[in-house]
């Protein structure tokens, strides 16, 4: 089993960007431009390295390889995006890799791309790229090219050596468990061994409620691979497990004015097999709340008025400040109830919310995360 933190270190230490490896400060697939650029790089790496795994490391400065990290990204449906936009789509996996020196809410993103030994191209237009375009790696750059020659396999030995040097061992596993237990000692850290092989650690702020127990500030890591499987500072999460599986049900708090409820968002089941393999099954179980259209029109117009004040630099009233705290979530509810333009308003609000304060911007990012999951499904 590959220790993904060690794999990233090996990629950064021994290789410049090339035909099987790319690094990015950040990506944003919430909107068309970022989505198109991500698809271009996946396409190029798949075509340039058809016999091996290719990698994109996200959260690294290009000039000096400084690891700065990115937000936790938990989109289990990213393969749906790849399948929708690429012909002969490769198998793509996005994983969140914690590093000890990073803040709790930051990880390094690792995208692993496995080609299917067929030429990959864009299936349809997106942003400024046309359907039918074929991309390859030219050094460290992903470029459109006309395909007229067979791609030679020049990377197998190099990639194999990098992956072999990143194999996990007992010391790395034990160190990982102790690091997790010490770092999370304020949030009831626990661990469990599955199938005498997999070590899963988790922690959270325990909240008993009637006959159930929920957790917030949840952190879940598969220590064997140094992969963070789940992280949230806000949501309520229920956790259960058997000898063969570990189940997480994520809830989100939504509502209008003073009426809020928790809604199931996604159920994730990690299945552990006897052959030292595991699989992750994620199912969206979200049922959008429905509200009176007249009430929604009022809230939508109020949000727009607040956004206009932020744009013009006009001071907000106390009521405006209260409404601003729920602006992202209420725009989301409007969108889920048929207000298509609410999505554009939410995108437009991003820089103003980021500038206003960190809590507001964090609320925005949580809203975008929910929206991304709902739309991809």
VORO-978125 format. One record per residue (C-alpha): residue number from 1; x, y, z; residue in three letters. Coordinates in nm, 3 decimals. Last residue first. Layout:
BEGIN
@seq: NUM px: X py: Y pz: Z type: ala $
...
END
This chain:
BEGIN
@seq: 377 px: -2.516 py: 1.405 pz: -0.881 type: unk $
@seq: 376 px: -2.266 py: 1.665 pz: -0.996 type: unk $
@seq: 375 px: -2.508 py: 1.947 pz: -0.908 type: unk $
@seq: 374 px: -2.580 py: 1.829 pz: -0.554 type: unk $
@seq: 373 px: -2.217 py: 1.769 pz: -0.465 type: unk $
@seq: 372 px: -2.105 py: 2.104 pz: -0.603 type: unk $
@seq: 371 px: -2.385 py: 2.287 pz: -0.423 type: unk $
@seq: 370 px: -2.288 py: 2.139 pz: -0.088 type: unk $
@seq: 369 px: -1.925 py: 2.241 pz: -0.137 type: unk $
@seq: 368 px: -2.027 py: 2.586 pz: -0.259 type: unk $
@seq: 367 px: -2.228 py: 2.638 pz: 0.062 type: unk $
@seq: 366 px: -1.933 py: 2.530 pz: 0.277 type: unk $
@seq: 365 px: -1.710 py: 2.774 pz: 0.089 type: unk $
@seq: 364 px: -1.953 py: 3.062 pz: 0.147 type: unk $
@seq: 363 px: -1.980 py: 2.985 pz: 0.517 type: unk $
@seq: 362 px: -1.599 py: 2.993 pz: 0.536 type: unk $
@seq: 361 px: -1.606 py: 3.334 pz: 0.367 type: unk $
@seq: 360 px: -1.848 py: 3.465 pz: 0.628 type: unk $
@seq: 359 px: -1.636 py: 3.333 pz: 0.912 type: unk $
@seq: 358 px: -1.318 py: 3.479 pz: 0.760 type: unk $
@seq: 357 px: -1.449 py: 3.837 pz: 0.740 type: unk $
@seq: 356 px: -1.572 py: 4.101 pz: 0.493 type: unk $
@seq: 355 px: -1.305 py: 4.061 pz: 0.222 type: unk $
@seq: 354 px: -1.390 py: 3.698 pz: 0.149 type: unk $
@seq: 353 px: -1.759 py: 3.784 pz: 0.148 type: unk $
@seq: 352 px: -1.701 py: 4.065 pz: -0.101 type: unk $
@seq: 351 px: -1.484 py: 3.847 pz: -0.325 type: unk $
@seq: 350 px: -1.743 py: 3.563 pz: -0.334 type: unk $
@seq: 349 px: -2.063 py: 3.765 pz: -0.389 type: unk $
@seq: 348 px: -2.052 py: 3.736 pz: -0.770 type: unk $
@seq: 347 px: -2.052 py: 3.356 pz: -0.748 type: unk $
@seq: 346 px: -2.353 py: 3.367 pz: -0.516 type: unk $
@seq: 345 px: -2.535 py: 3.607 pz: -0.746 type: unk $
@seq: 344 px: -2.471 py: 3.376 pz: -1.041 type: unk $
@seq: 343 px: -2.612 py: 3.081 pz: -0.845 type: unk $
@seq: 342 px: -2.914 py: 3.285 pz: -0.737 type: unk $
@seq: 341 px: -2.991 py: 3.343 pz: -1.107 type: unk $
@seq: 340 px: -3.153 py: 2.997 pz: -1.130 type: unk $
@seq: 339 px: -3.416 py: 3.070 pz: -0.865 type: unk $
@seq: 338 px: -3.592 py: 2.731 pz: -0.886 type: unk $
@seq: 337 px: -3.618 py: 2.614 pz: -0.525 type: unk $
@seq: 336 px: -3.264 py: 2.475 pz: -0.505 type: unk $
@seq: 335 px: -3.134 py: 2.814 pz: -0.620 type: unk $
@seq: 334 px: -3.329 py: 2.997 pz: -0.350 type: unk $
@seq: 333 px: -3.201 py: 2.754 pz: -0.087 type: unk $
@seq: 332 px: -2.844 py: 2.816 pz: -0.205 type: unk $
@seq: 331 px: -2.895 py: 3.194 pz: -0.196 type: unk $
@seq: 330 px: -3.022 py: 3.147 pz: 0.161 type: unk $
@seq: 329 px: -2.711 py: 2.949 pz: 0.257 type: unk $
@seq: 328 px: -2.474 py: 3.207 pz: 0.114 type: unk $
@seq: 327 px: -2.657 py: 3.507 pz: 0.264 type: unk $
@seq: 326 px: -2.701 py: 3.362 pz: 0.613 type: unk $
@seq: 325 px: -2.445 py: 3.582 pz: 0.792 type: unk $
@seq: 324 px: -2.543 py: 3.872 pz: 0.564 type: unk $
@seq: 323 px: -2.897 py: 3.869 pz: 0.702 type: unk $
@seq: 322 px: -2.765 py: 3.955 pz: 1.049 type: unk $
@seq: 321 px: -2.538 py: 4.227 pz: 0.911 type: unk $
@seq: 320 px: -2.827 py: 4.372 pz: 0.710 type: unk $
@seq: 319 px: -3.042 py: 4.380 pz: 1.023 type: unk $
@seq: 318 px: -2.770 py: 4.575 pz: 1.204 type: unk $
@seq: 317 px: -2.750 py: 4.817 pz: 0.911 type: unk $
@seq: 316 px: -2.479 py: 4.789 pz: 0.647 type: unk $
@seq: 315 px: -2.253 py: 5.076 pz: 0.543 type: unk $
@seq: 314 px: -2.238 py: 5.148 pz: 0.169 type: unk $
@seq: 313 px: -1.920 py: 5.037 pz: -0.010 type: unk $
@seq: 312 px: -2.085 py: 5.026 pz: -0.352 type: unk $
@seq: 311 px: -2.037 py: 4.650 pz: -0.402 type: unk $
@seq: 310 px: -2.122 py: 4.572 pz: -0.040 type: unk $
@seq: 309 px: -2.441 py: 4.778 pz: -0.070 type: unk $
@seq: 308 px: -2.535 py: 4.595 pz: -0.392 type: unk $
@seq: 307 px: -2.483 py: 4.261 pz: -0.217 type: unk $
@seq: 306 px: -2.712 py: 4.370 pz: 0.063 type: unk $
@seq: 305 px: -2.981 py: 4.467 pz: -0.188 type: unk $
@seq: 304 px: -2.944 py: 4.135 pz: -0.370 type: unk $
@seq: 303 px: -2.980 py: 3.945 pz: -0.045 type: unk $
@seq: 302 px: -3.299 py: 4.136 pz: 0.039 type: unk $
@seq: 301 px: -3.437 py: 4.062 pz: -0.308 type: unk $
@seq: 300 px: -3.373 py: 3.688 pz: -0.260 type: unk $
@seq: 299 px: -3.523 py: 3.698 pz: 0.090 type: unk $
@seq: 298 px: -3.845 py: 3.860 pz: -0.033 type: unk $
@seq: 297 px: -3.868 py: 3.630 pz: -0.334 type: unk $
@seq: 296 px: -3.811 py: 3.330 pz: -0.105 type: unk $
@seq: 295 px: -4.096 py: 3.431 pz: 0.122 type: unk $
@seq: 294 px: -4.326 py: 3.464 pz: -0.177 type: unk $
@seq: 293 px: -4.211 py: 3.127 pz: -0.312 type: unk $
@seq: 292 px: -4.300 py: 2.943 pz: 0.009 type: unk $
@seq: 291 px: -4.022 py: 2.701 pz: 0.098 type: unk $
@seq: 290 px: -3.904 py: 2.355 pz: -0.008 type: unk $
@seq: 289 px: -3.610 py: 2.181 pz: 0.158 type: unk $
@seq: 288 px: -3.376 py: 1.998 pz: -0.079 type: unk $
@seq: 287 px: -3.365 py: 1.618 pz: -0.029 type: unk $
@seq: 286 px: -3.003 py: 1.511 pz: 0.013 type: unk $
@seq: 285 px: -2.921 py: 1.140 pz: 0.012 type: unk $
@seq: 284 px: -2.607 py: 1.162 pz: -0.204 type: unk $
@seq: 283 px: -2.439 py: 0.823 pz: -0.196 type: unk $
@seq: 282 px: -2.067 py: 0.767 pz: -0.150 type: unk $
@seq: 281 px: -1.915 py: 0.418 pz: -0.169 type: unk $
@seq: 280 px: -1.546 py: 0.397 pz: -0.082 type: unk $
@seq: 279 px: -1.347 py: 0.084 pz: -0.158 type: unk $
@seq: 278 px: -1.080 py: -0.109 pz: 0.029 type: unk $
@seq: 277 px: -0.811 py: -0.357 pz: -0.066 type: unk $
@seq: 276 px: -0.595 py: -0.583 pz: 0.150 type: unk $
@seq: 275 px: -0.751 py: -0.901 pz: 0.001 type: unk $
@seq: 274 px: -0.991 py: -0.950 pz: 0.294 type: unk $
@seq: 273 px: -1.189 py: -0.639 pz: 0.196 type: unk $
@seq: 272 px: -1.265 py: -0.317 pz: 0.381 type: unk $
@seq: 271 px: -1.572 py: -0.119 pz: 0.271 type: unk $
@seq: 270 px: -1.582 py: 0.254 pz: 0.347 type: unk $
@seq: 269 px: -1.940 py: 0.379 pz: 0.342 type: unk $
@seq: 268 px: -2.025 py: 0.745 pz: 0.280 type: unk $
@seq: 267 px: -2.377 py: 0.879 pz: 0.321 type: unk $
@seq: 266 px: -2.437 py: 1.231 pz: 0.196 type: unk $
@seq: 265 px: -2.649 py: 1.534 pz: 0.275 type: unk $
@seq: 264 px: -2.899 py: 1.446 pz: 0.547 type: unk $
@seq: 263 px: -3.085 py: 1.759 pz: 0.650 type: unk $
@seq: 262 px: -3.059 py: 1.945 pz: 0.981 type: unk $
@seq: 261 px: -3.325 py: 2.208 pz: 1.044 type: unk $
@seq: 260 px: -3.337 py: 2.584 pz: 1.077 type: unk $
@seq: 259 px: -3.626 py: 2.828 pz: 1.134 type: unk $
@seq: 258 px: -3.495 py: 3.163 pz: 1.262 type: unk $
@seq: 257 px: -3.475 py: 3.343 pz: 0.925 type: unk $
@seq: 256 px: -3.456 py: 3.071 pz: 0.661 type: unk $
@seq: 255 px: -3.320 py: 2.719 pz: 0.690 type: unk $
@seq: 254 px: -3.030 py: 2.487 pz: 0.638 type: unk $
@seq: 253 px: -2.797 py: 2.293 pz: 0.867 type: unk $
@seq: 252 px: -2.614 py: 2.012 pz: 0.686 type: unk $
@seq: 251 px: -2.589 py: 1.646 pz: 0.789 type: unk $
@seq: 250 px: -2.317 py: 1.397 pz: 0.695 type: unk $
@seq: 249 px: -2.367 py: 1.024 pz: 0.739 type: unk $
@seq: 248 px: -2.041 py: 0.833 pz: 0.786 type: unk $
@seq: 247 px: -2.014 py: 0.453 pz: 0.773 type: unk $
@seq: 246 px: -1.713 py: 0.231 pz: 0.845 type: unk $
@seq: 245 px: -1.712 py: -0.124 pz: 0.711 type: unk $
@seq: 244 px: -1.603 py: -0.483 pz: 0.763 type: unk $
@seq: 243 px: -1.597 py: -0.541 pz: 1.140 type: unk $
@seq: 242 px: -1.891 py: -0.303 pz: 1.175 type: unk $
@seq: 241 px: -1.900 py: 0.074 pz: 1.198 type: unk $
@seq: 240 px: -2.112 py: 0.376 pz: 1.283 type: unk $
@seq: 239 px: -2.058 py: 0.751 pz: 1.271 type: unk $
@seq: 238 px: -2.315 py: 1.033 pz: 1.259 type: unk $
@seq: 237 px: -2.199 py: 1.375 pz: 1.145 type: unk $
@seq: 236 px: -2.312 py: 1.728 pz: 1.224 type: unk $
@seq: 235 px: -2.144 py: 1.987 pz: 1.005 type: unk $
@seq: 234 px: -1.931 py: 2.281 pz: 1.108 type: unk $
@seq: 233 px: -1.557 py: 2.217 pz: 1.134 type: unk $
@seq: 232 px: -1.546 py: 1.942 pz: 0.874 type: unk $
@seq: 231 px: -1.294 py: 1.684 pz: 0.761 type: unk $
@seq: 230 px: -1.335 py: 1.347 pz: 0.591 type: unk $
@seq: 229 px: -1.116 py: 1.084 pz: 0.425 type: unk $
@seq: 228 px: -0.777 py: 1.230 pz: 0.513 type: unk $
@seq: 227 px: -0.522 py: 1.005 pz: 0.345 type: unk $
@seq: 226 px: -0.196 py: 0.901 pz: 0.511 type: unk $
@seq: 225 px: -0.213 py: 0.572 pz: 0.317 type: unk $
@seq: 224 px: -0.198 py: 0.331 pz: 0.609 type: unk $
@seq: 223 px: -0.340 py: 0.598 pz: 0.842 type: unk $
@seq: 222 px: -0.684 py: 0.622 pz: 0.682 type: unk $
@seq: 221 px: -0.793 py: 0.952 pz: 0.836 type: unk $
@seq: 220 px: -1.121 py: 1.090 pz: 0.973 type: unk $
@seq: 219 px: -1.156 py: 1.440 pz: 1.125 type: unk $
@seq: 218 px: -1.490 py: 1.560 pz: 1.260 type: unk $
@seq: 217 px: -1.538 py: 1.907 pz: 1.405 type: unk $
@seq: 216 px: -1.894 py: 1.798 pz: 1.489 type: unk $
@seq: 215 px: -2.017 py: 1.461 pz: 1.611 type: unk $
@seq: 214 px: -2.360 py: 1.308 pz: 1.658 type: unk $
@seq: 213 px: -2.485 py: 1.046 pz: 1.903 type: unk $
@seq: 212 px: -2.836 py: 0.906 pz: 1.879 type: unk $
@seq: 211 px: -3.114 py: 0.804 pz: 2.118 type: unk $
@seq: 210 px: -3.198 py: 1.157 pz: 2.239 type: unk $
@seq: 209 px: -2.910 py: 1.374 pz: 2.121 type: unk $
@seq: 208 px: -2.556 py: 1.298 pz: 2.237 type: unk $
@seq: 207 px: -2.301 py: 1.546 pz: 2.096 type: unk $
@seq: 206 px: -1.938 py: 1.427 pz: 2.076 type: unk $
@seq: 205 px: -1.683 py: 1.675 pz: 1.938 type: unk $
@seq: 204 px: -1.498 py: 1.465 pz: 1.682 type: unk $
@seq: 203 px: -1.212 py: 1.227 pz: 1.619 type: unk $
@seq: 202 px: -1.124 py: 0.950 pz: 1.377 type: unk $
@seq: 201 px: -0.843 py: 0.706 pz: 1.309 type: unk $
@seq: 200 px: -0.862 py: 0.411 pz: 1.067 type: unk $
@seq: 199 px: -0.592 py: 0.145 pz: 1.059 type: unk $
@seq: 198 px: -0.625 py: -0.111 pz: 0.781 type: unk $
@seq: 197 px: -0.449 py: -0.447 pz: 0.810 type: unk $
@seq: 196 px: -0.595 py: -0.689 pz: 1.063 type: unk $
@seq: 195 px: -0.918 py: -0.683 pz: 0.857 type: unk $
@seq: 194 px: -1.006 py: -0.345 pz: 1.006 type: unk $
@seq: 193 px: -0.808 py: -0.188 pz: 1.290 type: unk $
@seq: 192 px: -0.988 py: 0.082 pz: 1.485 type: unk $
@seq: 191 px: -0.880 py: 0.419 pz: 1.617 type: unk $
@seq: 190 px: -1.021 py: 0.683 pz: 1.848 type: unk $
@seq: 189 px: -0.968 py: 1.053 pz: 1.919 type: unk $
@seq: 188 px: -1.213 py: 1.219 pz: 2.164 type: unk $
@seq: 187 px: -1.187 py: 1.577 pz: 2.040 type: unk $
@seq: 186 px: -0.931 py: 1.749 pz: 2.265 type: unk $
@seq: 185 px: -0.669 py: 1.476 pz: 2.205 type: unk $
@seq: 184 px: -0.673 py: 1.543 pz: 1.830 type: unk $
@seq: 183 px: -0.301 py: 1.616 pz: 1.772 type: unk $
@seq: 182 px: -0.183 py: 1.349 pz: 2.014 type: unk $
@seq: 181 px: -0.408 py: 1.073 pz: 1.876 type: unk $
@seq: 180 px: -0.327 py: 1.167 pz: 1.515 type: unk $
@seq: 179 px: 0.050 py: 1.176 pz: 1.565 type: unk $
@seq: 178 px: 0.040 py: 0.846 pz: 1.755 type: unk $
@seq: 177 px: -0.157 py: 0.677 pz: 1.475 type: unk $
@seq: 176 px: 0.069 py: 0.816 pz: 1.201 type: unk $
@seq: 175 px: 0.387 py: 0.714 pz: 1.382 type: unk $
@seq: 174 px: 0.247 py: 0.362 pz: 1.413 type: unk $
@seq: 173 px: 0.166 py: 0.347 pz: 1.041 type: unk $
@seq: 172 px: 0.500 py: 0.495 pz: 0.932 type: unk $
@seq: 171 px: 0.684 py: 0.247 pz: 1.154 type: unk $
@seq: 170 px: 0.485 py: -0.049 pz: 1.026 type: unk $
@seq: 169 px: 0.558 py: 0.024 pz: 0.658 type: unk $
@seq: 168 px: 0.398 py: 0.208 pz: 0.366 type: unk $
@seq: 167 px: 0.537 py: 0.199 pz: 0.014 type: unk $
@seq: 166 px: 0.654 py: 0.535 pz: -0.122 type: unk $
@seq: 165 px: 0.988 py: 0.415 pz: -0.263 type: unk $
@seq: 164 px: 0.799 py: 0.162 pz: -0.475 type: unk $
@seq: 163 px: 0.575 py: 0.439 pz: -0.615 type: unk $
@seq: 162 px: 0.872 py: 0.650 pz: -0.726 type: unk $
@seq: 161 px: 1.051 py: 0.348 pz: -0.876 type: unk $
@seq: 160 px: 0.741 py: 0.240 pz: -1.070 type: unk $
@seq: 159 px: 0.695 py: 0.593 pz: -1.205 type: unk $
@seq: 158 px: 1.054 py: 0.606 pz: -1.328 type: unk $
@seq: 157 px: 1.055 py: 0.256 pz: -1.479 type: unk $
@seq: 156 px: 0.724 py: 0.308 pz: -1.659 type: unk $
@seq: 155 px: 0.797 py: 0.660 pz: -1.787 type: unk $
@seq: 154 px: 0.927 py: 0.627 pz: -2.141 type: unk $
@seq: 153 px: 0.632 py: 0.446 pz: -2.300 type: unk $
@seq: 152 px: 0.627 py: 0.580 pz: -2.653 type: unk $
@seq: 151 px: 0.321 py: 0.764 pz: -2.781 type: unk $
@seq: 150 px: 0.234 py: 0.653 pz: -3.133 type: unk $
@seq: 149 px: 0.228 py: 0.932 pz: -3.385 type: unk $
@seq: 148 px: -0.036 py: 1.149 pz: -3.554 type: unk $
@seq: 147 px: -0.219 py: 1.329 pz: -3.273 type: unk $
@seq: 146 px: -0.265 py: 1.695 pz: -3.353 type: unk $
@seq: 145 px: -0.168 py: 1.895 pz: -3.047 type: unk $
@seq: 144 px: -0.324 py: 2.111 pz: -2.778 type: unk $
@seq: 143 px: -0.071 py: 2.193 pz: -2.503 type: unk $
@seq: 142 px: -0.031 py: 2.106 pz: -2.134 type: unk $
@seq: 141 px: 0.294 py: 2.265 pz: -2.017 type: unk $
@seq: 140 px: 0.574 py: 2.120 pz: -1.799 type: unk $
@seq: 139 px: 0.763 py: 1.963 pz: -2.088 type: unk $
@seq: 138 px: 0.513 py: 1.957 pz: -2.374 type: unk $
@seq: 137 px: 0.234 py: 1.750 pz: -2.221 type: unk $
@seq: 136 px: -0.046 py: 1.650 pz: -2.457 type: unk $
@seq: 135 px: -0.395 py: 1.779 pz: -2.531 type: unk $
@seq: 134 px: -0.657 py: 1.666 pz: -2.783 type: unk $
@seq: 133 px: -0.943 py: 1.898 pz: -2.877 type: unk $
@seq: 132 px: -1.261 py: 1.728 pz: -3.006 type: unk $
@seq: 131 px: -1.494 py: 1.974 pz: -2.835 type: unk $
@seq: 130 px: -1.344 py: 2.320 pz: -2.829 type: unk $
@seq: 129 px: -1.159 py: 2.489 pz: -2.544 type: unk $
@seq: 128 px: -1.239 py: 2.853 pz: -2.456 type: unk $
@seq: 127 px: -1.481 py: 2.770 pz: -2.169 type: unk $
@seq: 126 px: -1.605 py: 2.416 pz: -2.233 type: unk $
@seq: 125 px: -1.696 py: 2.269 pz: -2.570 type: unk $
@seq: 124 px: -1.774 py: 1.899 pz: -2.592 type: unk $
@seq: 123 px: -1.615 py: 1.552 pz: -2.565 type: unk $
@seq: 122 px: -1.266 py: 1.682 pz: -2.502 type: unk $
@seq: 121 px: -1.009 py: 1.423 pz: -2.602 type: unk $
@seq: 120 px: -0.843 py: 1.111 pz: -2.461 type: unk $
@seq: 119 px: -0.640 py: 0.881 pz: -2.687 type: unk $
@seq: 118 px: -0.669 py: 0.523 pz: -2.564 type: unk $
@seq: 117 px: -0.441 py: 0.333 pz: -2.325 type: unk $
@seq: 116 px: -0.700 py: 0.343 pz: -2.042 type: unk $
@seq: 115 px: -0.515 py: 0.618 pz: -1.855 type: unk $
@seq: 114 px: -0.483 py: 0.619 pz: -1.476 type: unk $
@seq: 113 px: -0.479 py: 0.965 pz: -1.324 type: unk $
@seq: 112 px: -0.403 py: 1.025 pz: -0.955 type: unk $
@seq: 111 px: -0.495 py: 1.368 pz: -0.819 type: unk $
@seq: 110 px: -0.331 py: 1.451 pz: -0.486 type: unk $
@seq: 109 px: -0.453 py: 1.756 pz: -0.293 type: unk $
@seq: 108 px: -0.233 py: 1.875 pz: -0.009 type: unk $
@seq: 107 px: -0.424 py: 1.951 pz: 0.309 type: unk $
@seq: 106 px: -0.547 py: 2.257 pz: 0.501 type: unk $
@seq: 105 px: -0.817 py: 2.292 pz: 0.768 type: unk $
@seq: 104 px: -0.597 py: 2.171 pz: 1.055 type: unk $
@seq: 103 px: -0.319 py: 2.415 pz: 0.969 type: unk $
@seq: 102 px: -0.021 py: 2.266 pz: 0.780 type: unk $
@seq: 101 px: 0.304 py: 2.157 pz: 0.949 type: unk $
@seq: 100 px: 0.196 py: 1.796 pz: 1.002 type: unk $
@seq: 99 px: 0.092 py: 1.731 pz: 0.640 type: unk $
@seq: 98 px: -0.254 py: 1.592 pz: 0.561 type: unk $
@seq: 97 px: -0.323 py: 1.432 pz: 0.219 type: unk $
@seq: 96 px: -0.664 py: 1.483 pz: 0.059 type: unk $
@seq: 95 px: -0.732 py: 1.246 pz: -0.231 type: unk $
@seq: 94 px: -0.872 py: 1.297 pz: -0.582 type: unk $
@seq: 93 px: -0.903 py: 0.986 pz: -0.799 type: unk $
@seq: 92 px: -0.926 py: 0.979 pz: -1.178 type: unk $
@seq: 91 px: -0.977 py: 0.680 pz: -1.409 type: unk $
@seq: 90 px: -0.909 py: 0.801 pz: -1.763 type: unk $
@seq: 89 px: -1.189 py: 0.915 pz: -1.994 type: unk $
@seq: 88 px: -1.200 py: 0.775 pz: -2.348 type: unk $
@seq: 87 px: -1.387 py: 1.089 pz: -2.457 type: unk $
@seq: 86 px: -1.378 py: 1.358 pz: -2.191 type: unk $
@seq: 85 px: -1.644 py: 1.602 pz: -2.066 type: unk $
@seq: 84 px: -1.911 py: 1.393 pz: -1.893 type: unk $
@seq: 83 px: -1.681 py: 1.108 pz: -1.788 type: unk $
@seq: 82 px: -1.435 py: 1.344 pz: -1.619 type: unk $
@seq: 81 px: -1.713 py: 1.529 pz: -1.436 type: unk $
@seq: 80 px: -1.869 py: 1.200 pz: -1.321 type: unk $
@seq: 79 px: -1.523 py: 1.088 pz: -1.203 type: unk $
@seq: 78 px: -1.526 py: 1.390 pz: -0.971 type: unk $
@seq: 77 px: -1.830 py: 1.246 pz: -0.795 type: unk $
@seq: 76 px: -1.661 py: 1.171 pz: -0.460 type: unk $
@seq: 75 px: -1.605 py: 1.542 pz: -0.407 type: unk $
@seq: 74 px: -1.445 py: 1.592 pz: -0.069 type: unk $
@seq: 73 px: -1.199 py: 1.877 pz: -0.112 type: unk $
@seq: 72 px: -1.020 py: 1.990 pz: 0.206 type: unk $
@seq: 71 px: -0.894 py: 2.344 pz: 0.150 type: unk $
@seq: 70 px: -0.548 py: 2.392 pz: 0.002 type: unk $
@seq: 69 px: -0.192 py: 2.347 pz: 0.123 type: unk $
@seq: 68 px: 0.113 py: 2.575 pz: 0.141 type: unk $
@seq: 67 px: 0.384 py: 2.318 pz: 0.062 type: unk $
@seq: 66 px: 0.686 py: 2.513 pz: -0.065 type: unk $
@seq: 65 px: 0.802 py: 2.354 pz: -0.391 type: unk $
@seq: 64 px: 1.037 py: 2.650 pz: -0.467 type: unk $
@seq: 63 px: 0.895 py: 2.822 pz: -0.777 type: unk $
@seq: 62 px: 0.568 py: 2.636 pz: -0.831 type: unk $
@seq: 61 px: 0.428 py: 2.679 pz: -0.482 type: unk $
@seq: 60 px: 0.244 py: 2.364 pz: -0.373 type: unk $
@seq: 59 px: -0.121 py: 2.312 pz: -0.280 type: unk $
@seq: 58 px: -0.221 py: 2.069 pz: -0.551 type: unk $
@seq: 57 px: -0.011 py: 1.773 pz: -0.671 type: unk $
@seq: 56 px: -0.124 py: 1.637 pz: -1.009 type: unk $
@seq: 55 px: -0.018 py: 1.280 pz: -1.081 type: unk $
@seq: 54 px: 0.013 py: 1.030 pz: -1.364 type: unk $
@seq: 53 px: -0.023 py: 0.654 pz: -1.324 type: unk $
@seq: 52 px: 0.126 py: 0.440 pz: -1.596 type: unk $
@seq: 51 px: 0.087 py: 0.307 pz: -1.951 type: unk $
@seq: 50 px: -0.078 py: 0.603 pz: -2.130 type: unk $
@seq: 49 px: 0.158 py: 0.879 pz: -2.008 type: unk $
@seq: 48 px: 0.127 py: 1.166 pz: -2.254 type: unk $
@seq: 47 px: -0.240 py: 1.108 pz: -2.332 type: unk $
@seq: 46 px: -0.355 py: 1.081 pz: -1.970 type: unk $
@seq: 45 px: -0.135 py: 1.372 pz: -1.866 type: unk $
@seq: 44 px: -0.280 py: 1.596 pz: -2.137 type: unk $
@seq: 43 px: -0.644 py: 1.501 pz: -2.069 type: unk $
@seq: 42 px: -0.607 py: 1.555 pz: -1.694 type: unk $
@seq: 41 px: -0.440 py: 1.892 pz: -1.758 type: unk $
@seq: 40 px: -0.714 py: 2.005 pz: -1.998 type: unk $
@seq: 39 px: -0.989 py: 1.886 pz: -1.763 type: unk $
@seq: 38 px: -0.843 py: 2.098 pz: -1.481 type: unk $
@seq: 37 px: -0.823 py: 2.401 pz: -1.709 type: unk $
@seq: 36 px: -1.185 py: 2.357 pz: -1.816 type: unk $
@seq: 35 px: -1.313 py: 2.321 pz: -1.458 type: unk $
@seq: 34 px: -1.123 py: 2.630 pz: -1.349 type: unk $
@seq: 33 px: -1.273 py: 2.835 pz: -1.631 type: unk $
@seq: 32 px: -1.622 py: 2.689 pz: -1.598 type: unk $
@seq: 31 px: -1.686 py: 2.735 pz: -1.225 type: unk $
@seq: 30 px: -1.671 py: 2.515 pz: -0.914 type: unk $
@seq: 29 px: -1.367 py: 2.334 pz: -1.050 type: unk $
@seq: 28 px: -1.121 py: 2.558 pz: -0.867 type: unk $
@seq: 27 px: -0.756 py: 2.455 pz: -0.865 type: unk $
@seq: 26 px: -0.473 py: 2.560 pz: -0.638 type: unk $
@seq: 25 px: -0.096 py: 2.620 pz: -0.628 type: unk $
@seq: 24 px: -0.058 py: 2.352 pz: -0.892 type: unk $
@seq: 23 px: 0.182 py: 2.069 pz: -0.961 type: unk $
@seq: 22 px: 0.217 py: 1.840 pz: -1.263 type: unk $
@seq: 21 px: 0.356 py: 1.489 pz: -1.309 type: unk $
@seq: 20 px: 0.353 py: 1.222 pz: -1.577 type: unk $
@seq: 19 px: 0.480 py: 1.410 pz: -1.887 type: unk $
@seq: 18 px: 0.699 py: 1.646 pz: -1.685 type: unk $
@seq: 17 px: 0.703 py: 1.881 pz: -1.388 type: unk $
@seq: 16 px: 1.043 py: 1.860 pz: -1.221 type: unk $
@seq: 15 px: 1.120 py: 1.538 pz: -1.041 type: unk $
@seq: 14 px: 1.315 py: 1.415 pz: -0.741 type: unk $
@seq: 13 px: 1.208 py: 1.600 pz: -0.431 type: unk $
@seq: 12 px: 0.852 py: 1.706 pz: -0.518 type: unk $
@seq: 11 px: 0.750 py: 1.365 pz: -0.652 type: unk $
@seq: 10 px: 0.918 py: 1.184 pz: -0.363 type: unk $
@seq: 9 px: 0.749 py: 1.409 pz: -0.106 type: unk $
@seq: 8 px: 0.412 py: 1.350 pz: -0.273 type: unk $
@seq: 7 px: 0.463 py: 0.973 pz: -0.259 type: unk $
@seq: 6 px: 0.563 py: 0.994 pz: 0.108 type: unk $
@seq: 5 px: 0.235 py: 1.169 pz: 0.189 type: unk $
@seq: 4 px: 0.049 py: 0.911 pz: -0.021 type: unk $
@seq: 3 px: 0.183 py: 0.610 pz: 0.168 type: unk $
@seq: 2 px: 0.134 py: 0.342 pz: -0.097 type: unk $
@seq: 1 px: 0.000 py: 0.000 pz: 0.000 type: unk $
END
